[in-house]
Amino acid sequence: MFWQLLRDYLLKANRNISMKARETRFSSQIAYFSQLEKEVESTVLNSDYIAYFDSVSFDYPSLEDTRELETLETSDILQFIVMLNHALAQYIDAFRENEDTTQKLYAFYELLKKEACSRIPSYPKEDGYTDYLNSRNERLEQKQKLEKARVEGNICVHCGSSDVRSHGDKWKCFECGRKFRKH
């Protein structure tokens, strides 16, 4: 049941792929599928998972979900893990980690992760959700530091250099040569 929700989401994401990517003539079929895969990956990874999972109904993993998991291809499991990683990250960034939807997604993430580890012995055993949740304060501090540096112009937001000077309505780094906005 839940796996069908993820498949439906992938179908929806595939519909958002530009016609240009579908119609471009490539010198080989491999180049075509490589470009199409990049478009799919970009569409899937940059999606609004919160809006999707808030609009659908699902429960915690059931026995049926566990049985169906055993029939899934390994590539599907890995793609679903990536999707759930990004969904859970969006929920964490929105400070919604204690909500029921997040906990359900995390339960499915754990189930997928366990299955991936059993199929691929070298698959990382670390829990990306917990790591991301624990590093949220560090990410927020880093974001604030970069925003302050952008406004004050005392540190380059691209390379971290302090060799930054005003250049019209932007700051210019004289180490990496890049410019960034002042306000």
C-alpha positions as CSV (number, residue, x, y, z in Angstrom):
1,M,0.0,0.0,0.0
2,F,2.6,2.6,1.1
3,W,4.9,1.4,-1.7
4,Q,2.2,2.3,-4.2
5,L,2.1,5.9,-2.8
6,L,5.8,6.2,-3.5
7,R,5.3,4.8,-7.1
8,D,2.5,7.3,-7.6
9,Y,4.7,10.1,-6.5
10,L,7.4,9.0,-9.0
11,L,4.9,8.9,-11.8
12,K,3.8,12.5,-10.8
13,A,7.4,13.6,-10.8
14,N,8.0,12.1,-14.2
15,R,5.2,14.1,-15.6
16,N,7.1,17.3,-14.5
17,I,10.1,16.4,-16.7
18,S,10.5,19.0,-19.4
19,M,9.5,18.1,-23.0
20,K,12.9,19.4,-24.1
21,A,14.6,16.7,-22.1
22,R,12.3,14.1,-23.7
23,E,12.5,15.4,-27.3
24,T,16.2,16.3,-27.5
25,R,18.0,14.1,-30.0
26,F,21.1,12.6,-28.6
27,S,23.9,10.9,-30.5
28,S,23.2,7.7,-28.6
29,Q,20.4,6.1,-26.6
30,I,22.7,6.0,-23.6
31,A,23.2,9.7,-23.7
32,Y,19.4,10.1,-23.9
33,F,18.7,7.9,-20.9
34,S,21.5,9.6,-19.0
35,Q,20.0,13.0,-19.5
36,L,16.5,11.7,-18.7
37,E,17.8,10.2,-15.5
38,K,19.3,13.5,-14.5
39,E,16.0,15.2,-15.1
40,V,14.1,12.6,-13.1
41,E,16.6,12.8,-10.2
42,S,16.4,16.6,-10.1
43,T,12.6,16.5,-10.2
44,V,12.4,13.9,-7.4
45,L,15.1,15.4,-5.2
46,N,13.8,19.0,-5.4
47,S,10.2,18.1,-4.7
48,D,7.9,19.3,-2.0
49,Y,7.4,16.0,-0.1
50,I,5.6,17.7,2.8
51,A,2.8,18.8,0.6
52,Y,2.5,15.3,-0.9
53,F,2.6,13.3,2.3
54,D,0.3,15.7,4.1
55,S,-2.2,15.2,1.3
56,V,-2.3,11.4,1.3
57,S,-3.4,8.9,4.0
58,F,-1.2,6.1,5.3
59,D,-0.5,4.2,8.5
60,Y,2.5,2.7,10.2
61,P,4.1,-0.3,8.4
62,S,1.8,-3.3,8.4
63,L,2.5,-7.0,7.9
64,E,1.3,-6.5,4.3
65,D,3.8,-3.7,3.7
66,T,6.6,-6.0,5.1
67,R,5.6,-8.9,2.8
68,E,5.4,-6.6,-0.2
69,L,8.8,-5.1,0.7
70,E,10.3,-8.5,0.1
71,T,9.0,-8.5,-3.5
72,L,10.4,-5.1,-4.4
73,E,13.5,-4.8,-6.5
74,T,16.7,-3.6,-4.8
75,S,16.8,-0.5,-7.0
76,D,13.3,0.5,-6.0
77,I,14.2,0.1,-2.3
78,L,17.3,2.3,-2.8
79,Q,15.2,5.0,-4.6
80,F,12.5,4.9,-1.9
81,I,15.2,5.4,0.7
82,V,16.5,8.5,-1.1
83,M,12.9,9.8,-1.4
84,L,12.2,9.2,2.3
85,N,15.6,10.8,3.3
86,H,14.6,14.0,1.5
87,A,11.1,13.9,2.8
88,L,12.3,13.4,6.4
89,A,14.9,16.2,5.9
90,Q,12.1,18.6,4.8
91,Y,10.0,17.7,7.9
92,I,13.1,18.3,10.2
93,D,13.9,21.6,8.5
94,A,10.2,22.6,9.1
95,F,10.5,21.7,12.8
96,R,7.9,19.0,12.3
97,E,9.9,16.0,13.5
98,N,7.4,15.1,16.3
99,E,4.4,14.9,14.1
100,D,2.6,11.6,13.4
101,T,3.3,11.8,9.7
102,T,7.0,12.2,10.3
103,Q,7.1,9.2,12.7
104,K,5.2,7.0,10.2
105,L,7.7,8.0,7.4
106,Y,10.6,7.2,9.7
107,A,9.1,3.8,10.5
108,F,9.0,3.1,6.7
109,Y,12.6,4.5,6.4
110,E,13.8,2.1,9.1
111,L,12.0,-0.8,7.4
112,L,13.6,0.0,4.0
113,K,17.0,0.6,5.6
114,K,16.9,-2.8,7.3
115,E,15.9,-4.5,4.0
116,A,18.7,-2.7,2.1
117,C,21.3,-3.7,4.7
118,S,20.2,-7.4,4.4
119,R,20.4,-7.3,0.6
120,I,23.6,-5.3,0.3
121,P,26.1,-6.1,3.1
122,S,28.2,-3.0,2.4
123,Y,25.2,-0.6,2.7
124,P,25.8,2.0,5.4
125,K,24.1,1.1,8.7
126,E,24.1,4.7,10.0
127,D,20.7,6.4,10.6
128,G,20.6,9.4,8.4
129,Y,17.4,10.7,10.0
130,T,18.9,10.9,13.5
131,D,22.2,12.4,12.2
132,Y,20.3,15.1,10.3
133,L,18.1,15.8,13.2
134,N,21.0,16.1,15.6
135,S,22.9,18.4,13.3
136,R,20.0,20.8,12.7
137,N,21.4,23.4,15.2
138,E,24.8,23.4,13.6
139,R,23.2,23.9,10.1
140,L,21.1,26.8,11.4
141,E,24.1,28.4,13.0
142,Q,26.1,28.0,9.8
143,K,23.2,29.5,7.8
144,Q,23.0,32.5,10.2
145,K,26.8,33.0,10.0
146,L,26.7,33.0,6.2
147,E,23.8,35.5,6.2
148,K,25.6,37.8,8.6
149,A,28.8,37.5,6.4
150,R,26.8,38.3,3.3
151,V,25.3,41.4,4.9
152,E,28.5,42.6,6.5
153,G,30.8,41.5,3.7
154,N,33.6,40.4,6.1
155,I,33.7,36.8,4.8
156,C,33.2,35.4,1.4
157,V,30.2,33.1,1.4
158,H,31.7,31.0,-1.4
159,C,35.3,30.3,-0.2
160,G,35.4,31.7,3.4
161,S,38.2,34.2,2.6
162,S,38.3,37.5,4.5
163,D,39.7,39.3,1.5
164,V,36.3,40.9,0.6
165,R,35.6,44.4,-0.6
166,S,32.6,46.5,-1.6
167,H,32.0,46.4,-5.4
168,G,29.0,48.6,-6.1
169,D,25.8,46.9,-4.9
170,K,27.7,43.6,-4.3
171,W,30.7,42.3,-2.4
172,K,33.6,40.9,-4.3
173,C,36.0,38.3,-3.0
174,F,39.6,39.0,-4.2
175,E,40.7,35.4,-3.4
176,C,38.1,33.4,-5.5
177,G,36.9,36.4,-7.6
178,R,33.2,35.7,-7.1
179,K,30.7,38.3,-6.2
180,F,27.7,38.1,-3.8
181,R,24.9,40.4,-2.9
182,K,25.1,42.9,0.0
183,H,21.5,42.9,1.3
